[in-house]
């Protein structure tokens, strides 16, 4: 059984997560990541200029999901209905403001933040894995997730003034760090 450290930044921790569980949670996240990008299209149809980019992000997450399903199938790992530990995404959703333009901006920035978090995590996982196929897969996932993060930010900068976007980005990064701190000891993607 292959195991990876829950928090690769803490070399002293003895907590590990089974790679099969990690793959299952990752698959669940990619489904939600695709849904998230496409839900922005559905909730803000007037933001037509962003539809193509959001569709690319959604398709990118679905592509990762499909590739991940192939890897899981090769290893005899089944999909799970929904990850019971994904409090991270639920807590981030509460950070959205209620005004229409503000909510649109927040959704873009929160998409950027979660994709950046995944990019960092997947690169750490890639660096830790001895399985070369999985290590390569997670290095590629890290690059794709960072690309998605950059696409979200480009849309944010197109939607509002740079100073407003940067200020809100700083605020939401601080809030996301609090969410991460509250997740101490929880295994999985984040």
C-alpha positions as CSV (number, residue, x, y, z in Angstrom):
1,X,0.0,0.0,0.0
2,X,1.4,3.3,-1.1
3,X,1.1,6.2,1.4
4,X,2.0,9.9,1.2
5,X,2.3,12.4,4.0
6,X,-0.9,14.3,4.8
7,X,1.1,17.5,5.0
8,X,4.3,17.3,3.0
9,X,5.5,20.6,4.5
10,X,5.7,19.0,8.0
11,X,8.3,16.3,7.7
12,X,7.9,15.4,11.4
13,X,4.2,14.3,11.0
14,X,3.4,10.6,11.2
15,X,0.0,11.1,9.6
16,X,-0.4,9.5,6.2
17,X,-3.2,9.0,3.8
18,X,-3.6,6.0,1.5
19,X,-2.9,7.0,-2.1
20,X,-6.2,5.3,-3.1
21,X,-8.1,7.6,-0.8
22,X,-6.2,10.6,-2.1
23,X,-7.1,9.6,-5.7
24,X,-10.7,9.2,-4.8
25,X,-10.8,12.7,-3.2
26,X,-9.0,14.2,-6.1
27,X,-11.6,12.7,-8.5
28,X,-14.3,14.2,-6.4
29,X,-12.6,17.6,-6.4
30,X,-12.2,17.6,-10.2
31,X,-15.9,17.0,-10.7
32,X,-16.6,19.9,-8.3
33,X,-14.0,22.1,-10.0
34,X,-15.6,21.6,-13.4
35,X,-19.0,22.2,-11.9
36,X,-17.8,25.4,-10.2
37,X,-16.4,27.0,-13.4
38,X,-19.6,26.1,-15.3
39,X,-21.9,27.3,-12.5
40,X,-20.4,30.8,-12.9
41,X,-21.5,30.7,-16.5
42,X,-25.0,29.7,-15.4
43,X,-25.3,32.3,-12.6
44,X,-23.8,35.2,-14.6
45,X,-25.0,34.7,-18.2
46,X,-24.5,38.4,-18.9
47,X,-20.8,38.0,-18.5
48,X,-20.7,36.4,-21.9
49,X,-17.1,37.5,-22.6
50,X,-15.9,35.0,-19.9
51,X,-17.9,32.0,-21.1
52,X,-15.2,30.6,-23.3
53,X,-12.5,30.8,-20.6
54,X,-14.8,29.4,-18.0
55,X,-15.7,26.5,-20.3
56,X,-11.9,25.9,-20.9
57,X,-11.4,25.7,-17.1
58,X,-14.4,23.3,-16.8
59,X,-13.2,21.2,-19.6
60,X,-9.6,21.2,-18.2
61,X,-10.9,19.8,-14.9
62,X,-13.0,17.2,-16.7
63,X,-10.0,16.1,-18.7
64,X,-8.0,15.7,-15.5
65,X,-11.0,13.8,-14.1
66,X,-11.0,11.4,-17.1
67,X,-7.3,10.8,-16.9
68,X,-7.6,10.3,-13.2
69,X,-10.4,7.7,-13.7
70,X,-8.1,5.8,-16.1
71,X,-5.3,5.7,-13.5
72,X,-7.8,4.7,-10.8
73,X,-9.2,1.9,-12.9
74,X,-5.7,0.6,-13.7
75,X,-5.1,0.4,-9.9
76,X,-8.5,-1.0,-9.0
77,X,-9.6,2.1,-7.1
78,X,-13.3,2.9,-7.2
79,X,-14.9,6.4,-7.4
80,X,-16.7,7.6,-4.3
81,X,-20.1,9.5,-4.3
82,X,-18.7,12.5,-2.6
83,X,-15.8,13.2,-0.3
84,X,-17.0,13.5,3.3
85,X,-14.0,15.7,4.2
86,X,-14.3,18.5,1.7
87,X,-15.0,21.2,4.2
88,X,-12.5,23.4,2.5
89,X,-14.7,24.2,-0.5
90,X,-17.8,24.6,1.6
91,X,-16.1,27.1,3.9
92,X,-14.7,29.1,0.9
93,X,-18.3,29.4,-0.5
94,X,-19.3,31.3,2.6
95,X,-16.8,34.0,1.7
96,X,-18.8,35.2,-1.3
97,X,-20.4,38.6,-0.9
98,X,-24.0,39.1,-1.9
99,X,-23.9,42.0,-4.4
100,X,-24.1,40.7,-8.0
101,X,-20.8,42.3,-9.2
102,X,-19.0,41.6,-6.0
103,X,-20.2,38.0,-6.0
104,X,-19.0,37.5,-9.5
105,X,-15.6,38.9,-8.6
106,X,-15.4,36.7,-5.4
107,X,-16.3,33.6,-7.3
108,X,-13.4,34.3,-9.8
109,X,-10.9,35.0,-7.1
110,X,-12.0,32.0,-5.0
111,X,-11.6,29.9,-8.1
112,X,-8.1,31.3,-8.4
113,X,-7.3,30.6,-4.8
114,X,-8.5,27.0,-4.7
115,X,-6.8,26.2,-8.1
116,X,-3.5,27.7,-6.8
117,X,-3.8,25.7,-3.6
118,X,-4.3,22.5,-5.7
119,X,-1.4,23.4,-7.9
120,X,0.9,23.7,-4.9
121,X,-0.4,20.5,-3.3
122,X,-0.2,18.5,-6.5
123,X,3.4,19.6,-7.0
124,X,4.3,18.6,-3.5
125,X,2.6,15.2,-4.0
126,X,4.4,14.7,-7.3
127,X,7.7,15.4,-5.5
128,X,6.9,12.8,-2.8
129,X,5.7,10.0,-5.0
130,X,8.0,7.1,-5.9
131,X,5.5,5.9,-8.5
132,X,6.8,7.6,-11.7
133,X,3.5,7.4,-13.5
134,X,1.6,9.1,-10.7
135,X,4.4,11.5,-10.0
136,X,4.4,12.7,-13.7
137,X,0.6,12.9,-13.6
138,X,0.6,15.1,-10.5
139,X,3.3,17.3,-11.9
140,X,1.1,17.8,-15.0
141,X,-1.9,18.4,-12.8
142,X,0.0,21.1,-10.9
143,X,0.8,22.9,-14.2
144,X,-2.8,22.7,-15.4
145,X,-4.2,23.9,-12.1
146,X,-1.9,26.9,-12.1
147,X,-3.1,27.7,-15.6
148,X,-6.7,27.5,-14.4
149,X,-5.8,29.9,-11.5
150,X,-4.2,32.3,-14.0
151,X,-7.3,32.2,-16.2
152,X,-9.6,33.0,-13.3
153,X,-7.4,36.0,-12.4
154,X,-7.4,37.2,-16.0
155,X,-11.2,37.2,-15.9
156,X,-11.2,39.1,-12.6
157,X,-8.9,41.7,-14.1
158,X,-11.2,42.1,-17.1
159,X,-14.3,42.4,-14.9
160,X,-13.0,45.1,-12.5
161,X,-10.4,47.7,-11.8
162,X,-7.0,46.1,-10.9
163,X,-6.7,47.9,-7.6
164,X,-10.2,46.5,-6.5
165,X,-9.3,43.0,-7.6
166,X,-5.9,43.1,-5.9
167,X,-7.4,44.3,-2.6
168,X,-10.1,41.7,-2.6
169,X,-7.6,39.0,-3.5
170,X,-5.5,39.9,-0.5
171,X,-8.6,39.8,1.7
172,X,-9.7,36.5,0.4
173,X,-6.2,35.0,0.7
174,X,-6.2,35.9,4.4
175,X,-9.6,34.3,4.9
176,X,-8.6,31.2,3.0
177,X,-5.5,30.9,5.2
178,X,-7.9,30.9,8.2
179,X,-9.9,28.1,6.6
180,X,-6.7,26.1,6.0
181,X,-5.7,26.6,9.7
182,X,-9.1,25.3,10.7
183,X,-8.4,22.1,8.6
184,X,-5.4,21.0,10.7
185,X,-5.3,17.2,10.9
186,X,-7.7,16.7,8.0
187,X,-6.2,14.5,5.3
188,X,-6.8,14.8,1.6
189,X,-6.3,17.2,-1.3
190,X,-5.9,20.3,0.9
